Amino acid sequence: MKYDIDHEFVGISSQTATHRIILLHGWGADADDLLTLGKEIIEKINLDFEVISLRASGLHPSGLGRQWYQLYPHDWEGAEVEVNKLLDTLKKFDTDQISIEKTILLGFSQGAAMAIDAGFKLRLGLIVACSGYPHPNWAPGEKCPPLIVSHGLFDEVVPIDASRIIHEMVRSKSSKFCELIEFDGSHQIDSGLIDFISSNINNFF
């Protein structure tokens, strides 16, 4: 399937798909990093999903993997540019066949920060932010999409307080579904997250 977007991607296509999951990888990873996760999610859900895993525009400073924007030092102006670019891409996925309301946006780490910043400007069916953090100027509006926040208690890369702040900010603004999952782990995606999404899918679609 071809899309006229400004991001490269890899995916799992379905000609009959009625729903979509879009994945945003972390700092230093690449588009194929979360594909297995996407496949496991759609195999658990009794809906016809396609999977799109977007590739960040920037090259990681190590020369391996990609970055959505520079870290160490943080380039917050660059982050804003990339959020707007991502927002344009997400809008182009809002089609007659699969609307944005039938889309899950899932990001990990830097990808989670991108997901909540761009995603909260859209009517997404669900946002999943794994081990993420809020950008300095990010604030949720009153019309927030449903949100699942997941973070390891022993994360030494992004402290869990970052996700607690996201959860508290959204809960103070919105009555939509908003769940914080804290798990025994470090900077990773919780193995129980897939079951949680699948068991709550009727809350979103």
C-alpha positions, -999 to 999 in steps of 0.1 A, spaced: 0 0 0 14 35 -9 9 67 10 19 102 0 37 110 32 70 126 43 81 96 63 96 63 52 79 33 68 77 -5 70 44 -22 76 21 -52 76 -5 -45 50 -41 -57 48 -63 -50 18 -94 -55 40 -82 -35 70 -108 -15 89 -83 -3 116 -47 8 117 -19 9 143 10 34 137 42 28 155 69 54 165 103 39 175 127 52 201 159 71 199 186 51 181 162 25 168 146 22 133 112 16 117 115 -22 119 122 -21 157 85 -23 168 71 -44 139 70 -76 160 51 -57 187 26 -45 162 21 -80 148 16 -94 183 -10 -67 191 -31 -73 159 -30 -110 164 -46 -106 198 -73 -82 187 -104 -95 168 -104 -66 143 -87 -63 109 -57 -40 114 -29 -29 92 5 -19 108 25 11 98 59 17 115 73 51 107 110 59 104 124 90 121 139 116 97 172 121 115 202 99 117 213 90 152 247 106 161 262 71 165 256 65 128 233 36 136 196 40 139 175 71 137 163 100 159 132 121 158 152 150 170 186 156 187 191 147 224 221 155 246 218 185 242 180 185 236 169 203 205 134 214 215 130 236 185 139 207 162 114 186 182 86 211 174 95 210 137 93 172 137 61 171 156 45 193 130 59 171 102 45 140 120 11 157 124 10 162 86 18 126 80 -9 114 105 -35 136 89 -28 119 56 -37 85 71 -72 98 78 -89 81 48 -124 69 39 -112 33 43 -96 38 77 -104 70 96 -81 85 122 -107 75 148 -100 39 140 -62 43 145 -39 34 174 -8 55 177 19 38 198 53 52 206 83 41 227 106 65 246 113 95 222 86 80 200 62 82 229 70 119 234 62 124 197 30 104 199 14 124 227 26 158 212 13 152 177 -15 127 186 -33 149 211 -41 173 182 -61 146 165 -92 124 171 -73 92 174 -89 60 187 -61 54 212 -26 66 220 -2 43 238 29 60 253 56 35 265 84 48 287 79 83 274 81 119 286 64 152 278 80 179 257 85 211 277 57 230 260 33 201 257 -1 204 273 -32 182 267 -64 199 255 -98 191 268 -106 168 238 -80 142 245 -79 108 228 -80 77 251 -46 71 265 -26 42 279 7 52 296 32 24 304 64 28 323 89 6 342 95 13 378 132 10 375 137 29 342 172 46 344 169 62 310 136 80 314 124 83 350 89 70 357 79 104 371 78 116 334 49 92 327 32 100 360 32 137 350 16 128 316 -11 108 333 -18 135 359 -20 162 333 -44 143 311 -66 132 340 -69 168 351 -82 178 317 -102 149 303 -127 123 313 -117 100 285 -101 66 292 -66 73 307 -47 45 324 -12 44 338 5 10 339 35 8 362 55 -25 359 85 -41 374 110 -34 346 135 -9 332 135 10 299 113 -14 279 78 -22 268 58 -42 293 51 -78 283 16 -74 297 8 -44 276 -6 -64 246 -31 -82 268 -42 -50 284 -48 -33 251 -67 -63 237 -89 -67 269 -98 -30 267 -102 -27 230 -140 -22 232 -134 10 252 -118 26 221 -136 12 190 
